[in-house]
Amino acid sequence: MRAIWMMRLACSTALLFVLKLLVGLPWYQVLPAILIFYLGSGGWSFMRIFAKTIGRDLHAAGVLLQVKMNVRRHLKNKNTVPKIFAETVARYGDKTALIFEGTGEKWTFRQLDEYSNRVANLLLERGFKDGDVVALFMENRSQYVGLWLGMAKIGVEAALINFNLRLEALVHCVTISNAKAVVFGSELNAAVSEVHSLMGKEVQMFCSGDWDPKQVPQGTECLEPLLDNAQTHLPSRPERCFTDRLFYIYTSGTTGMPKAAIVVHSRYYRMAALVYYGFRMTPDDVFYDCLPLYHSAGNIVGVGQCVLHGMTVVIRKKFSASRFWDDCAKYNCTIVQYIGEICRYLLNQPVRDVEKQHRVRMALGNGLRQSIWEEFMKRFNIPQVAEFYGATECNCSLGNFDNKVGACGFNSRILPFVYPIRLVRVDEETMELIRGSDGVCIPCKPGEPGQLVGRIIQNDPLRRFDGYVNQSATSKKIANSVFKKGDSAYLSGDVLIMDECGHMFFKDRTGDTFRWKGENVSTTEVEGTLSRLLDMKDVVVYGVEVPGAEGKAGMAAIADPTQNTDLEKFVKDMDKALPPYARPVFLRFLPEVNKTGTFKFQKMDLRQDSFDPSAVSDRLYFLDSRRGAYVQLDEELYRSILTGKHKL
């Protein structure tokens, strides 16, 4: 696209030179001639796209420029998140910063500042120093924010651990971070006690919340009285800068043990600021945050609006579909946050008056399926869905700034090289990059699926890639010669599609797309369709290998605790909604589908179980093409499929 555009521009400029300077024609003849040439060479399409997208692109350019200028200022002044928070406290001191829904307790910015100072001074007294790591393992509450913020004030880096983890995974997260201490919530006493002996005697333990010395590991100290006796003054700040480490956030662990992603101060700022300016938020907004604070969506995109921009944030202990709109009405929330399947769970609730008795003007998040997008907006009277794309560690964030249904963001078609991201061709089954004869990746045209990549410029805080604590995991996310020979780029692992106006639409994640009957099957699209047909039930789609068959057969795991699915009706509806190759060959009905703390489906175990009745206690079904119906899959039928006697 860029090469064609540059060629057209070069030819138009050359024509201008010839007609004006060599031939000597007047301007009223030169300009129409150049316009005719431009449109005749395909420029009309460009002009149409220009007219459609110029407003959106100018807004985005303004946002990018503003964030870039702010980043430059923070770099120059060697600012950090705590220093920026000090400016926020000076501006909004007695305004409410955090509201914890669990108790109704409200903290002003000054109170949050004082609490975090106590944390910082306590840790200094205990000998913690710049560069040390402390693991934070607790459910959502206002203290969570004060704890990591206090650590950051003295250069101690928090490892934010998923409170759903247990046993080996929990020990793994504490160990790889090299944490010298663990601060845990009393609600997780049992989980910590199970693994305390595996952590090593040198790891200090602090418990926050309801104190019962009989329920905690030996040597654990109660945090609250220690903080009550700590100093409230601002401790001396370490020599830290904007590109130093702030804390660690762990990946979901859907494909193995969680990886610790490095979050530096500039990344925290960038992620929070881009959505703040991009979606036109204000300090007067009230932000409803029901997402886990160990995750970037809850702690950076959500809480970051409080820390950096002076917004009031309502923190909920855990997401509740039945209480969601009650909370929004009670606290006068204007922005709500979602992720994964939250919007579907809300639609699955009975209709109530309170779901429209609110002041919410924007739903911000990622993972809203296009199949329910407009229904969500209409039913709950939400004027704007602010869908964005961006993993904790990525450098190719996107934002749907113009409320385009189904889009997770865009890149300008007018000046695509201003923001160096791109969709490049890949083998959708293996995710191998497809390269041209020059060894450089091939960019996708509109309508072509491709992997999203972002050029890495390590000295630019907006383009850098900080990676993971594990260097091997970092290397796997980097490719060379992507935009041009010799460069490096971040690999998102996600397949997207771009339309002619540059809007990006999520298609599938790495390893989720599979090939069946000569066609690529997008699990994300099939999951959305099947869930809609099954009244918003949880549905997980994945490919399974069948001996003698080319590709992978589709299999759907369906949450059906009441066992009330009408398979006959389901097949009829599915035949109308999906092409033959996309219809799942196997079904698995189970009480519930395992999800991560951020509502992503966990597929690894399901893939491993496959469709073997001896390994799966749940009900299994096989799509018998001769009957046009699903039949129960027993041992005899299983063996028949494996030996090829029963054709798929």
C-alpha positions as semicolon CSV with decimal commas, in nm:
position;residue;x (nm);y (nm);z (nm)
1;M;0,000;0,000;0,000
2;R;0,274;0,243;0,097
3;A;0,483;0,163;-0,213
4;I;0,185;0,222;-0,445
5;W;0,096;0,545;-0,267
6;M;0,457;0,670;-0,282
7;M;0,482;0,581;-0,651
8;R;0,160;0,767;-0,727
9;L;0,281;1,070;-0,531
10;A;0,621;1,065;-0,705
11;C;0,459;1,048;-1,049
12;S;0,223;1,335;-0,965
13;T;0,518;1,546;-0,847
14;A;0,714;1,466;-1,163
15;L;0,414;1,561;-1,376
16;L;0,389;1,890;-1,187
17;F;0,756;1,959;-1,263
18;V;0,717;1,881;-1,634
19;L;0,394;2,074;-1,693
20;K;0,483;2,382;-1,489
21;L;0,856;2,426;-1,526
22;L;0,936;2,263;-1,862
23;V;0,615;2,316;-2,059
24;G;0,525;2,638;-1,876
25;L;0,149;2,581;-1,848
26;P;-0,052;2,807;-1,614
27;W;-0,173;2,672;-1,275
28;Y;-0,539;2,651;-1,384
29;Q;-0,431;2,394;-1,644
30;V;-0,163;2,216;-1,439
31;L;-0,380;2,138;-1,134
32;P;-0,671;1,975;-1,324
33;A;-0,421;1,770;-1,527
34;I;-0,253;1,639;-1,211
35;L;-0,591;1,563;-1,052
36;I;-0,702;1,368;-1,362
37;F;-0,375;1,173;-1,361
38;Y;-0,405;1,100;-0,987
39;L;-0,762;0,976;-1,004
40;G;-0,689;0,780;-1,322
41;S;-0,403;0,594;-1,152
42;G;-0,626;0,468;-0,874
43;G;-0,624;0,773;-0,656
44;W;-1,003;0,795;-0,640
45;S;-1,011;0,502;-0,398
46;F;-0,757;0,683;-0,187
47;M;-0,966;1,003;-0,196
48;R;-1,276;0,810;-0,083
49;I;-1,087;0,650;0,206
50;F;-0,935;0,989;0,289
51;A;-1,279;1,148;0,317
52;K;-1,408;0,865;0,538
53;T;-1,115;0,846;0,779
54;I;-0,947;1,186;0,798
55;G;-1,139;1,290;1,113
56;R;-1,054;0,966;1,294
57;D;-0,691;0,977;1,185
58;L;-0,640;1,340;1,289
59;H;-0,779;1,263;1,634
60;A;-0,548;0,961;1,666
61;A;-0,250;1,165;1,546
62;G;-0,330;1,427;1,810
63;V;-0,350;1,160;2,080
64;L;-0,022;1,002;1,971
65;L;0,149;1,343;1,962
66;Q;0,019;1,438;2,307
67;V;0,126;1,109;2,466
68;K;0,463;1,127;2,291
69;M;0,525;1,482;2,418
70;N;0,425;1,382;2,771
71;V;0,654;1,079;2,755
72;R;0,940;1,300;2,637
73;R;0,881;1,535;2,931
74;H;0,874;1,249;3,180
75;L;1,193;1,105;3,032
76;K;1,369;1,440;3,055
77;N;1,259;1,494;3,416
78;K;1,338;1,132;3,511
79;N;0,982;1,092;3,631
80;T;0,830;0,770;3,758
81;V;0,471;0,662;3,827
82;P;0,503;0,766;4,197
83;K;0,630;1,110;4,093
84;I;0,338;1,155;3,851
85;F;0,104;1,038;4,128
86;A;0,249;1,312;4,355
87;E;0,137;1,567;4,093
88;T;-0,210;1,407;4,092
89;V;-0,229;1,430;4,475
90;A;-0,128;1,797;4,463
91;R;-0,408;1,864;4,213
92;Y;-0,689;1,647;4,356
93;G;-0,587;1,592;4,722
94;D;-0,927;1,565;4,896
95;K;-1,117;1,423;4,600
96;T;-1,224;1,057;4,625
97;A;-0,962;0,841;4,457
98;L;-1,079;0,486;4,533
99;I;-1,406;0,331;4,647
100;F;-1,401;-0,033;4,755
101;E;-1,742;-0,181;4,682
102;G;-1,690;-0,463;4,932
103;T;-1,703;-0,228;5,233
104;G;-1,809;0,103;5,081
105;E;-1,486;0,255;5,216
106;K;-1,366;0,567;5,031
107;W;-1,006;0,687;5,010
108;T;-0,911;1,037;4,899
109;F;-0,595;1,090;4,697
110;R;-0,428;1,222;5,012
111;Q;-0,522;0,908;5,207
112;L;-0,393;0,682;4,930
113;D;-0,069;0,881;4,929
114;E;-0,035;0,849;5,308
115;Y;-0,104;0,474;5,304
116;S;0,154;0,416;5,031
117;N;0,409;0,624;5,228
118;R;0,354;0,397;5,529
119;V;0,418;0,094;5,308
120;A;0,738;0,248;5,172
121;N;0,873;0,344;5,517
122;L;0,790;0,004;5,667
123;L;0,978;-0,177;5,391
124;L;1,277;0,057;5,434
125;E;1,280;-0,021;5,807
126;R;1,283;-0,392;5,724
127;G;1,588;-0,353;5,501
128;F;1,425;-0,367;5,157
129;K;1,607;-0,164;4,896
130;D;1,592;-0,042;4,538
131;G;1,562;-0,340;4,298
132;D;1,421;-0,589;4,550
133;V;1,102;-0,778;4,461
134;V;0,798;-0,836;4,685
135;A;0,516;-1,066;4,572
136;L;0,159;-0,939;4,613
137;F;-0,101;-1,216;4,645
138;M;-0,447;-1,094;4,743
139;E;-0,795;-1,026;4,610
140;N;-0,905;-0,682;4,494
141;R;-0,920;-0,401;4,752
142;S;-0,796;-0,042;4,782
143;Q;-0,495;-0,156;4,987
144;Y;-0,372;-0,349;4,683
145;V;-0,310;-0,022;4,500
146;G;-0,147;0,139;4,804
147;L;0,086;-0,158;4,848
148;W;0,240;-0,167;4,499
149;L;0,247;0,213;4,485
150;G;0,429;0,228;4,819
151;M;0,680;-0,031;4,701
152;A;0,741;0,173;4,383
153;K;0,819;0,484;4,590
154;I;1,140;0,319;4,714
155;G;1,221;0,123;4,398
156;V;1,089;-0,212;4,523
157;E;0,923;-0,402;4,238
158;A;0,595;-0,583;4,303
159;A;0,522;-0,923;4,149
160;L;0,144;-0,920;4,102
161;I;0,034;-1,282;4,139
162;N;-0,298;-1,424;4,023
163;F;-0,498;-1,502;4,340
164;N;-0,649;-1,811;4,172
165;L;-0,313;-1,989;4,153
166;R;-0,234;-2,281;4,380
167;L;0,049;-2,525;4,452
168;E;0,316;-2,555;4,176
169;A;0,196;-2,256;3,975
170;L;0,197;-2,033;4,284
171;V;0,545;-2,141;4,389
172;H;0,664;-2,095;4,029
173;C;0,547;-1,731;4,019
174;V;0,709;-1,643;4,352
175;T;1,032;-1,822;4,261
176;I;1,091;-1,679;3,912
177;S;1,043;-1,324;4,044
178;N;1,311;-1,378;4,312
179;A;1,073;-1,226;4,567
180;K;1,222;-1,157;4,910
181;A;0,879;-1,133;5,070
182;V;0,515;-1,220;5,008
183;V;0,228;-0,994;5,113
184;F;-0,091;-1,201;5,104
185;G;-0,455;-1,151;5,191
186;S;-0,603;-1,345;5,483
187;E;-0,860;-1,489;5,241
188;L;-0,569;-1,683;5,088
189;N;-0,425;-1,824;5,413
190;A;-0,487;-2,184;5,307
191;A;-0,325;-2,140;4,963
192;V;-0,011;-1,985;5,116
193;S;0,011;-2,242;5,396
194;E;0,007;-2,525;5,136
195;V;0,324;-2,401;4,969
196;H;0,509;-2,212;5,242
197;S;0,761;-2,490;5,298
198;L;0,858;-2,477;4,929
199;M;0,935;-2,104;4,925
200;G;1,248;-2,104;5,140
201;K;1,302;-1,970;5,493
202;E;1,451;-1,642;5,370
203;V;1,117;-1,528;5,219
204;Q;0,941;-1,296;5,466
205;M;0,563;-1,332;5,502
206;F;0,310;-1,055;5,575
207;C;-0,065;-1,112;5,607
208;S;-0,320;-0,837;5,537
209;G;-0,680;-0,863;5,654
210;D;-0,847;-1,067;5,928
211;W;-0,566;-1,189;6,152
212;D;-0,565;-1,542;6,295
213;P;-0,214;-1,661;6,391
214;K;-0,331;-2,023;6,383
215;Q;-0,428;-2,000;6,015
216;V;-0,104;-1,855;5,873
217;P;0,242;-2,008;5,818
218;Q;0,483;-1,987;6,109
219;G;0,679;-1,661;6,114
220;T;0,410;-1,462;5,932
221;E;0,352;-1,107;6,059
222;C;0,024;-0,916;6,060
223;L;0,063;-0,620;5,825
224;E;-0,193;-0,372;5,963
225;P;-0,035;-0,293;6,304
226;L;0,305;-0,260;6,136
227;L;0,163;-0,002;5,893
228;D;-0,019;0,180;6,175
229;N;0,318;0,238;6,343
230;A;0,502;0,332;6,023
231;Q;0,596;0,691;5,932
232;T;0,367;0,883;5,694
233;H;0,627;1,116;5,542
234;L;0,748;1,065;5,185
235;P;1,070;0,860;5,202
236;S;1,377;0,958;5,006
237;R;1,337;0,848;4,646
238;P;1,586;0,621;4,472
239;E;1,760;0,722;4,151
240;R;1,503;0,574;3,914
241;C;1,389;0,687;3,570
242;F;1,091;0,646;3,338
243;T;1,226;0,331;3,170
244;D;1,308;0,142;3,491
245;R;1,099;-0,152;3,613
246;L;0,777;-0,079;3,802
247;F;0,630;-0,426;3,860
248;Y;0,569;-0,767;3,702
249;I;0,241;-0,895;3,560
250;Y;0,203;-1,263;3,477
251;T;0,056;-1,405;3,158
252;S;-0,265;-1,603;3,193
253;G;-0,095;-1,941;3,178
254;T;-0,337;-2,082;2,919
255;T;-0,054;-2,271;2,745
256;G;0,171;-2,362;3,040
257;M;0,319;-2,198;3,347
258;P;0,261;-1,818;3,373
259;K;0,541;-1,594;3,242
260;A;0,639;-1,275;3,428
261;A;0,604;-0,979;3,191
262;I;0,812;-0,673;3,278
263;V;0,618;-0,347;3,317
264;V;0,835;-0,035;3,326
265;H;0,709;0,307;3,435
266;S;0,681;0,437;3,079
267;R;0,472;0,134;2,974
268;Y;0,232;0,187;3,263
269;Y;0,194;0,551;3,159
270;R;0,157;0,471;2,789
271;M;-0,114;0,209;2,836
272;A;-0,323;0,427;3,068
273;A;-0,270;0,752;2,876
274;L;-0,353;0,618;2,529
275;V;-0,701;0,504;2,636
276;Y;-0,754;0,819;2,847
277;Y;-0,685;1,061;2,561
278;G;-0,793;0,829;2,280
279;F;-1,143;0,770;2,422
280;R;-1,178;1,129;2,552
281;M;-1,204;1,049;2,922
282;T;-1,202;1,326;3,184
283;P;-1,107;1,349;3,556
284;D;-1,480;1,388;3,629
285;D;-1,556;1,036;3,504
286;V;-1,621;0,759;3,758
287;F;-1,460;0,432;3,651
288;Y;-1,609;0,092;3,749
289;D;-1,328;-0,164;3,776
290;C;-1,443;-0,521;3,843
291;L;-1,137;-0,684;3,685
292;P;-0,853;-0,845;3,886
293;L;-0,583;-0,599;3,989
294;Y;-0,309;-0,854;3,918
295;H;-0,388;-0,801;3,548
296;S;-0,295;-0,505;3,327
297;A;-0,656;-0,432;3,232
298;G;-0,763;-0,381;3,593
299;N;-0,446;-0,231;3,736
300;I;-0,314;-0,018;3,448
301;V;-0,604;0,064;3,215
302;G;-0,840;0,089;3,515
303;V;-0,654;0,202;3,827
304;G;-0,409;0,397;3,609
305;Q;-0,683;0,653;3,543
306;C;-0,688;0,725;3,917
307;V;-0,311;0,728;3,972
308;L;-0,221;0,934;3,665
309;H;-0,532;1,137;3,577
310;G;-0,723;1,200;3,898
311;M;-1,028;0,989;3,815
312;T;-1,237;0,819;4,084
313;V;-1,220;0,440;4,047
314;V;-1,468;0,198;4,203
315;I;-1,296;-0,133;4,283
316;R;-1,502;-0,449;4,310
317;K;-1,366;-0,759;4,482
318;K;-1,481;-0,984;4,197
319;F;-1,702;-0,946;3,892
320;S;-2,072;-1,013;3,957
321;A;-2,314;-1,022;3,664
322;S;-2,616;-0,989;3,895
323;R;-2,480;-0,683;4,083
324;F;-2,303;-0,508;3,793
325;W;-2,569;-0,248;3,708
326;D;-2,669;-0,198;4,073
327;D;-2,311;-0,092;4,145
328;C;-2,302;0,140;3,844
329;A;-2,623;0,313;3,955
330;K;-2,515;0,334;4,321
331;Y;-2,178;0,494;4,252
332;N;-2,284;0,704;3,948
333;C;-2,027;0,533;3,726
334;T;-1,978;0,678;3,378
335;I;-1,726;0,424;3,242
336;V;-1,740;0,047;3,291
337;Q;-1,469;-0,201;3,210
338;Y;-1,508;-0,545;3,055
339;I;-1,286;-0,823;2,930
340;G;-1,335;-1,163;2,772
341;E;-1,686;-1,297;2,817
342;I;-1,818;-1,041;3,071
343;C;-2,056;-0,876;2,821
344;R;-2,208;-1,212;2,733
345;Y;-2,262;-1,293;3,099
346;L;-2,442;-0,960;3,143
347;L;-2,668;-1,033;2,844
348;N;-2,745;-1,371;2,994
349;Q;-2,896;-1,205;3,303
350;P;-3,275;-1,153;3,334
351;V;-3,391;-0,811;3,215
352;R;-3,418;-0,561;3,504
353;D;-3,508;-0,192;3,524
354;V;-3,177;-0,101;3,690
355;E;-2,979;-0,201;3,380
356;K;-3,088;0,125;3,216
357;Q;-3,099;0,341;3,530
358;H;-2,736;0,445;3,517
359;R;-2,507;0,719;3,383
360;V;-2,268;0,490;3,195
361;R;-2,157;0,651;2,869
362;M;-1,879;0,412;2,774
363;A;-1,788;0,044;2,803
364;L;-1,409;0,006;2,780
365;G;-1,229;-0,322;2,726
366;N;-1,138;-0,599;2,488
367;G;-1,286;-0,928;2,377
368;L;-1,645;-0,823;2,300
369;R;-1,769;-1,059;2,030
370;Q;-1,906;-0,892;1,718
371;S;-2,209;-1,124;1,727
372;I;-2,342;-0,958;2,046
373;W;-2,190;-0,609;2,012
374;E;-2,500;-0,418;1,897
375;E;-2,732;-0,615;2,126
376;F;-2,512;-0,516;2,423
377;M;-2,521;-0,147;2,330
378;K;-2,895;-0,144;2,269
379;R;-3,013;-0,343;2,571
380;F;-2,801;-0,157;2,826
381;N;-2,820;0,183;2,655
382;I;-2,442;0,222;2,616
383;P;-2,361;0,497;2,362
384;Q;-1,998;0,393;2,306
385;V;-1,806;0,067;2,311
386;A;-1,439;0,158;2,352
387;E;-1,281;-0,169;2,238
388;F;-0,901;-0,178;2,235
389;Y;-0,629;-0,430;2,162
390;G;-0,310;-0,470;2,360
391;A;-0,137;-0,733;2,573
392;T;0,059;-0,628;2,881
393;E;0,392;-0,662;2,703
394;C;0,302;-0,563;2,345
395;N;0,411;-0,253;2,152
396;C;0,130;-0,254;1,895
397;S;-0,175;-0,137;2,089
398;L;-0,490;-0,046;1,895
399;G;-0,801;0,153;1,983
400;N;-1,147;0,169;1,829
401;F;-1,177;0,547;1,861
402;D;-1,473;0,589;1,623
403;N;-1,714;0,329;1,771
404;K;-1,693;0,097;1,469
405;V;-1,899;-0,216;1,543
406;G;-1,676;-0,522;1,585
407;A;-1,341;-0,346;1,543
408;C;-1,064;-0,368;1,803
409;G;-0,881;-0,069;1,659
410;F;-0,737;0,068;1,335
411;N;-0,430;0,187;1,154
412;S;-0,437;0,482;0,917
413;R;-0,463;0,401;0,546
414;I;-0,365;0,760;0,465
415;L;-0,030;0,753;0,647
416;P;0,017;0,391;0,758
417;F;0,387;0,432;0,833
418;V;0,331;0,696;1,106
419;Y;0,237;0,424;1,355
420;P;0,470;0,131;1,270
421;I;0,240;-0,168;1,305
422;R;0,133;-0,405;1,031
423;L;-0,054;-0,722;0,946
424;V;0,181;-0,970;0,780
425;R;0,103;-1,294;0,602
426;V;0,133;-1,614;0,805
427;D;0,051;-1,979;0,776
428;E;-0,258;-1,967;0,998
429;E;-0,211;-2,325;1,116
430;T;0,157;-2,301;1,215
431;M;0,175;-1,920;1,250
432;E;0,499;-1,926;1,048
433;L;0,574;-1,590;0,887
434;I;0,553;-1,591;0,507
435;R;0,839;-1,397;0,348
436;G;0,909;-1,261;0,002
437;S;1,210;-1,334;-0,216
438;D;1,401;-1,058;-0,033
439;G;1,349;-1,233;0,302
440;V;1,119;-0,960;0,435
441;C;0,767;-1,036;0,561
442;I;0,481;-0,975;0,316
443;P;0,225;-0,713;0,430
444;C;-0,143;-0,805;0,403
445;K;-0,391;-0,627;0,181
446;P;-0,736;-0,526;0,312
447;G;-0,943;-0,840;0,365
448;E;-0,641;-1,068;0,408
449;P;-0,590;-1,224;0,753
450;G;-0,247;-1,171;0,903
451;Q;-0,051;-1,161;1,226
452;L;-0,027;-0,821;1,396
453;V;0,333;-0,708;1,447
454;G;0,490;-0,392;1,586
455;R;0,834;-0,258;1,496
456;I;1,069;-0,252;1,796
457;I;1,261;0,070;1,858
458;Q;1,418;0,010;2,198
459;N;1,511;0,374;2,271
460;D;1,151;0,488;2,210
461;P;0,922;0,423;2,513
462;L;0,623;0,392;2,279
463;R;0,791;0,132;2,057
464;R;1,014;-0,063;2,297
465;F;0,957;-0,425;2,397
466;D;1,057;-0,509;2,755
467;G;0,969;-0,876;2,732
468;Y;0,965;-1,124;3,019
469;V;1,189;-1,216;3,310
470;N;1,267;-1,535;3,116
471;Q;1,495;-1,436;2,826
472;S;1,402;-1,743;2,621
473;A;1,033;-1,646;2,636
474;T;1,128;-1,293;2,527
475;S;1,322;-1,419;2,224
476;K;1,022;-1,620;2,100
477;K;0,817;-1,298;2,066
478;I;1,070;-1,123;1,840
479;A;1,120;-1,167;1,465
480;N;1,376;-1,005;1,236
481;S;1,342;-0,853;0,887
482;V;0,971;-0,787;0,924
483;F;0,920;-0,431;0,794
484;K;1,259;-0,412;0,626
485;K;1,582;-0,607;0,613
486;G;1,758;-0,628;0,947
487;D;1,490;-0,475;1,170
488;S;1,313;-0,644;1,460
489;A;0,945;-0,661;1,550
490;Y;0,718;-0,787;1,826
491;L;0,499;-1,084;1,732
492;S;0,151;-1,053;1,881
493;G;0,055;-1,411;1,798
494;D;-0,293;-1,288;1,702
495;V;-0,452;-1,300;1,359
496;L;-0,651;-0,992;1,257
497;I;-0,818;-0,867;0,939
498;M;-0,818;-0,507;0,817
499;D;-1,092;-0,348;0,607
500;E;-1,039;-0,081;0,338
501;C;-1,064;0,199;0,596
502;G;-0,798;0,047;0,819
503;H;-1,032;-0,092;1,087
504;M;-0,886;-0,404;1,247
505;F;-1,102;-0,703;1,341
506;F;-0,983;-0,982;1,567
507;K;-0,988;-1,323;1,399
508;D;-0,803;-1,576;1,614
509;R;-0,519;-1,645;1,854
510;T;-0,199;-1,840;1,792
511;G;-0,267;-2,212;1,772
512;D;-0,644;-2,171;1,780
513;T;-0,705;-2,168;1,406
514;F;-0,706;-2,516;1,255
515;R;-0,755;-2,658;0,907
516;W;-1,038;-2,898;0,820
517;K;-1,163;-3,014;0,479
518;G;-0,922;-2,775;0,309
519;E;-1,053;-2,468;0,496
520;N;-0,921;-2,261;0,787
521;V;-1,155;-2,267;1,086
522;S;-1,152;-1,968;1,321
523;T;-1,233;-2,094;1,670
524;T;-1,325;-1,744;1,788
525;E;-1,590;-1,703;1,519
526;V;-1,735;-2,052;1,573
527;E;-1,743;-2,004;1,951
528;G;-1,940;-1,682;1,911
529;T;-2,192;-1,841;1,675
530;L;-2,247;-2,155;1,886
531;S;-2,281;-1,956;2,207
532;R;-2,551;-1,742;2,046
533;L;-2,737;-2,055;1,928
534;L;-2,716;-2,202;2,279
535;D;-2,856;-1,897;2,464
536;M;-2,515;-1,757;2,560
537;K;-2,374;-2,076;2,714
538;D;-1,995;-2,101;2,755
539;V;-1,854;-2,270;2,443
540;V;-1,490;-2,359;2,374
541;V;-1,391;-2,471;2,024
542;Y;-1,062;-2,642;1,935
543;G;-0,919;-2,884;1,682
544;V;-0,842;-3,251;1,755
545;E;-0,639;-3,496;1,550
546;V;-0,812;-3,800;1,401
547;P;-0,591;-4,082;1,263
548;G;-0,598;-4,093;0,884
549;A;-0,774;-3,757;0,849
550;E;-0,606;-3,451;0,700
551;G;-0,607;-3,150;0,931
552;K;-0,795;-3,139;1,260
553;A;-1,162;-3,206;1,331
554;G;-1,355;-2,942;1,519
555;M;-1,460;-3,016;1,875
556;A;-1,678;-2,799;2,101
557;A;-1,683;-2,818;2,481
558;I;-2,015;-2,680;2,607
559;A;-2,103;-2,583;2,964
560;D;-2,438;-2,753;3,029
561;P;-2,484;-2,802;3,406
562;T;-2,860;-2,864;3,374
563;Q;-2,821;-3,099;3,073
564;N;-3,104;-2,930;2,886
565;T;-2,947;-2,881;2,541
566;D;-3,182;-2,980;2,258
567;L;-2,938;-3,144;2,015
568;E;-3,193;-3,181;1,735
569;K;-3,273;-2,808;1,739
570;F;-2,905;-2,727;1,780
571;V;-2,812;-2,916;1,461
572;K;-3,084;-2,744;1,258
573;D;-2,978;-2,399;1,379
574;M;-2,610;-2,479;1,326
575;D;-2,668;-2,594;0,968
576;K;-2,812;-2,250;0,888
577;A;-2,541;-2,055;1,071
578;L;-2,217;-2,236;0,986
579;P;-2,062;-2,383;0,671
580;P;-2,005;-2,763;0,681
581;Y;-1,631;-2,741;0,748
582;A;-1,684;-2,517;1,054
583;R;-1,942;-2,740;1,226
584;P;-1,789;-2,928;1,522
585;V;-1,749;-3,299;1,456
586;F;-1,737;-3,376;1,828
587;L;-1,924;-3,228;2,126
588;R;-1,834;-3,249;2,493
589;F;-2,091;-3,144;2,755
590;L;-1,951;-3,060;3,095
591;P;-2,074;-2,881;3,412
592;E;-1,853;-2,577;3,355
593;V;-1,566;-2,461;3,137
594;N;-1,240;-2,369;3,305
595;K;-1,148;-2,004;3,263
596;T;-0,859;-1,782;3,367
597;G;-0,910;-1,499;3,614
598;T;-0,958;-1,269;3,316
599;F;-1,235;-1,482;3,164
600;K;-1,030;-1,649;2,891
601;F;-1,104;-2,013;2,816
602;Q;-0,835;-2,269;2,900
603;K;-0,805;-2,508;2,607
604;M;-0,484;-2,700;2,669
605;D;-0,634;-2,974;2,887
606;L;-0,938;-3,004;2,660
607;R;-0,714;-3,059;2,356
608;Q;-0,516;-3,324;2,541
609;D;-0,834;-3,510;2,648
610;S;-0,950;-3,508;2,283
611;F;-1,257;-3,728;2,219
612;D;-1,151;-4,047;2,398
613;P;-1,445;-4,181;2,607
614;S;-1,208;-4,372;2,834
615;A;-1,026;-4,052;2,927
616;V;-1,333;-3,825;2,949
617;S;-1,613;-3,878;3,198
618;D;-1,831;-3,605;3,040
619;R;-2,095;-3,678;2,777
620;L;-1,943;-3,702;2,427
621;Y;-2,120;-3,683;2,091
622;F;-2,017;-3,741;1,730
623;L;-2,170;-3,571;1,425
624;D;-2,285;-3,860;1,206
625;S;-2,294;-3,706;0,857
626;R;-2,508;-3,991;0,721
627;R;-2,785;-3,924;0,973
628;G;-2,729;-3,549;0,995
629;A;-2,741;-3,574;1,373
630;Y;-2,518;-3,602;1,680
631;V;-2,497;-3,952;1,829
632;Q;-2,352;-4,057;2,163
633;L;-1,984;-4,142;2,136
634;D;-1,907;-4,471;2,310
635;E;-1,601;-4,699;2,306
636;E;-1,724;-4,898;2,004
637;L;-1,787;-4,589;1,792
638;Y;-1,455;-4,441;1,910
639;R;-1,263;-4,746;1,786
640;S;-1,457;-4,739;1,460
641;I;-1,351;-4,376;1,402
642;L;-0,987;-4,450;1,487
643;T;-0,969;-4,744;1,245
644;G;-1,136;-4,546;0,966
645;K;-1,443;-4,770;0,946
646;H;-1,665;-4,476;1,033
647;K;-1,600;-4,190;0,792
648;L;-1,601;-3,831;0,912
